[in-house]
Amino acid sequence: MKNCWEFKKCGREPGGAKVEELGECPAASESRLDGQNRGKQGGRMCWIVKSTLCGNRLQGDFYSKLGNCMKCAFLKEVCKEEGRNFSYGMKFWYEGLGKGR
């Protein structure tokens, strides 16, 4: 099972090749999501994390990027791998993570 930065090869993980150019991805350091969908930090719930990079574009909050995320091969892969244990992370969204504040 891969985290989003491994699947997408974006280079924004801690120590990644593109951190200096693009900054570290907030999903890679989101400790509140550690272990969710069996991922490291927010690595298997990047759709709930604000300001991730997708399609070479900086994404906004969960609500504004949801349409793109629902088409994402990575989200579909995590859903398939997790099966009945899959979580979209709405609990975290309600608690304020991923909102545009």
Number of C-alpha atoms within 10 A of each C-alpha: 13 15 23 24 21 13 14 15 13 19 19 25 22 15 10 15 13 16 15 11 9 14 13 18 25 20 29 24 16 17 13 12 24 18 14 18 23 20 18 20 20 26 29 31 27 29 29 25 26 23 20 22 19 16 10 9 9 12 19 18 19 22 14 13 19 15 10 12 18 12 10 14 12 21 18 13 15 22 17 12 14 14 11 8 11 16 15 17 18 13 10 15 16 10 9 11 20 21 17 12 7
